[in-house]
Structure formats: structure tokens, C-alpha cells
Amino acid sequence: MLPKVPSLLLCIVNTKLRDIYKSLDDLCEDLDESKKEIIEILENSGYLYNQELNQFICKGDKCE
């Protein structure tokens, strides 16, 4: 189970995407996590998933 705290979630998800998974879909499927929930939590904190980079990145100057 992934944490719901945005800063922890961002760190863990981006590390796993960088080191293990080729896509957010792969991560969610393997860990049995909701892609929609991860995206929602991180978007509310100012991050968007960039498919080309396979990372969540800051979408402006409002990132937590």
C-alpha cells in the first residue's frame, strides 16, 4: 500500500518509476494501486504525470 501523503507518495512513485517500472500503468497493476487515486493526489499537490519521462513533474510554481 502506497502512502497518501503527497510528498511521500511522489518520492516513492517516482523512485519506483525510475528504477523498476516502465509506466505508471505497470506500477499500478503490479502493486494493485489505483492509478486514478495516485494521479488525483499528486495533481492536487501540483504534479502531473509525464509519460515520456515516466515521472511526475511539477506543473508550475505551486508544487508542495
C-alpha positions as CSV (number, residue, x, y, z in Angstrom):
1,M,0.0,0.0,0.0
2,L,1.4,3.4,-1.0
3,P,1.2,6.4,1.3
4,K,-1.5,9.0,0.8
5,V,0.8,11.9,2.0
6,P,1.6,13.7,-1.3
7,S,5.3,14.3,-0.6
8,L,5.9,10.6,0.4
9,L,3.8,9.3,-2.5
10,L,5.7,11.5,-5.0
11,C,9.1,10.3,-3.8
12,I,8.1,6.6,-3.7
13,V,6.3,6.6,-7.0
14,N,9.0,8.5,-8.9
15,T,11.7,6.2,-7.5
16,K,9.8,3.1,-8.5
17,L,9.1,4.5,-11.9
18,R,12.7,5.3,-12.4
19,D,14.1,2.1,-11.1
20,I,11.6,-0.6,-11.7
21,Y,8.5,0.2,-13.9
22,K,8.3,1.2,-17.5
23,S,5.0,3.0,-16.9
24,L,2.5,4.2,-14.3
25,D,0.1,1.5,-15.6
26,D,2.7,-1.2,-14.9
27,L,3.3,0.2,-11.4
28,C,-0.4,0.3,-10.6
29,E,-1.1,-3.1,-11.9
30,D,1.8,-4.7,-10.1
31,L,1.1,-3.0,-6.8
32,D,-2.6,-3.3,-7.1
33,E,-3.0,0.5,-6.7
34,S,-5.5,2.9,-8.2
35,K,-3.9,5.0,-11.0
36,K,-6.8,7.5,-10.7
37,E,-6.1,8.0,-7.0
38,I,-2.4,8.4,-7.4
39,I,-2.9,11.0,-10.2
40,E,-5.5,12.8,-8.2
41,I,-3.4,13.1,-5.0
42,L,-0.4,14.3,-6.9
43,E,-2.3,16.7,-9.2
44,N,-3.8,18.3,-6.1
45,S,-0.2,18.9,-4.9
46,G,0.8,20.4,-8.3
47,Y,2.3,17.5,-10.1
48,L,1.4,15.9,-13.5
49,Y,2.5,12.6,-14.8
50,N,4.8,13.0,-17.8
51,Q,4.6,9.8,-19.9
52,E,7.7,10.5,-21.9
53,L,9.8,11.0,-18.8
54,N,7.9,8.3,-16.8
55,Q,7.9,10.7,-13.8
56,F,5.6,13.1,-12.0
57,I,6.8,16.6,-12.5
58,C,5.9,20.0,-11.1
59,K,3.3,21.7,-13.3
60,G,4.2,25.2,-12.1
61,D,5.4,27.0,-9.1
62,K,2.7,25.7,-6.8
63,C,4.2,22.3,-6.0
64,E,4.2,21.2,-2.4
